[in-house]
């Protein structure tokens, strides 16, 4: 009888049990979320040459601090464990306060950020807008004429950016017979893919009777379409755009990656993997009004529109995410919380968060392997945790 391998001892299961059919399920996601490229095709996004990451910084006594989240106070460490956290990096005033990693994740490892990818992609849209290369108010068909027969035929890029396309599509994460499952096959994230590209799938989607712009509808294909819009507007592949326009100016230290489909189309709605430190750097750039290391990355007016002034309260109130942020808004694929502190964030399924609190000057990057893709009660607790953590760091 043989003993456990080092892999099995660390993750609790042998590597050969992780399959394309189960990689997003617990417990396999504890490994797969850090190793997307071993399961689906990915493209590299190189970082600053010869950049060296500063050493890991312990939280010292912060993990033992009590926070009141649910019915009874618990320590920071207890909440991190309860919320299936893989990694946490906290910055305050532009400096790293601390890093925390679960036993199954190493400092410096990449982790998929799922729908925070949407927020990253929108930043690139803002950069191109500032350069005059992309018009958010233009019709989708200005850049993608072949979208004329789809739901996007009479939609604007603004509708795409703000998730207000009247799209006949549901985010049915767990329904294997849904259009969402077909969407995942087109991204090569589910078995059976490779017969329909992501672009082909998106252009088959049809619209609802309601006019565009009236209701916030969280529909991921909008954000993959945004990646295609940016490629058409710029004449560059998305991976080159992200490296040239964002990753290098940001001063990212580590290489990023993004999932691609059968045609090499980037999965801009949810396929980006980065390190916690680099994700926190993105949040700090936003907190600094679009600058990083003294260099302008994205126009300050775009950041203010995204984080403070833009977005429709009416469209948000008609949407399904009001319980999370009762006074919230959604603009350029970022969430405005509506809180007095002016906090805003990017959110991804299975517990990925990038939270920016301008009042306390705190940025929090949280990467997780939650068992369920969406856990609404836990999301509310996570936001309360961020608020508490921002006050005590």
Secondary structure, 3 states (H helix, E strand, C coil): CCCCCHHHHHHCCCHHHCCCCCCCCCCCHHHHCCCHHHCCCEEEECCCCCCCCCCCCCCHHHHHCEEECCCCEEEHHHHHHHCCEEEEEEEECCEEEEEEECCCCCCCCEEECCCHHHHHHHHHHHHHHHCCCCCCCCEHHHHCHHHHHCHHHHCEHHHHHCCCCCECCCCCCCCCCCHHHHHHHHCCCCCCCCCCCHHHHHCCCCECCCCCCCCCCCCCHHHHHHHHHHHHHHCCCHHHHHHHHHHHHHCCCCCEEEEECCCCCECCCCCEEEEHHHHHHHHHHHHCCCEECCEECCCHHHHHHHHHHCCCHHHHHCCCCCCCCCCCEEECCEEECCCCCCCEEEEECCCEEEEEECCCCEEEEEEECCCCCCCHHHHHHHHHHHHHHHHHC
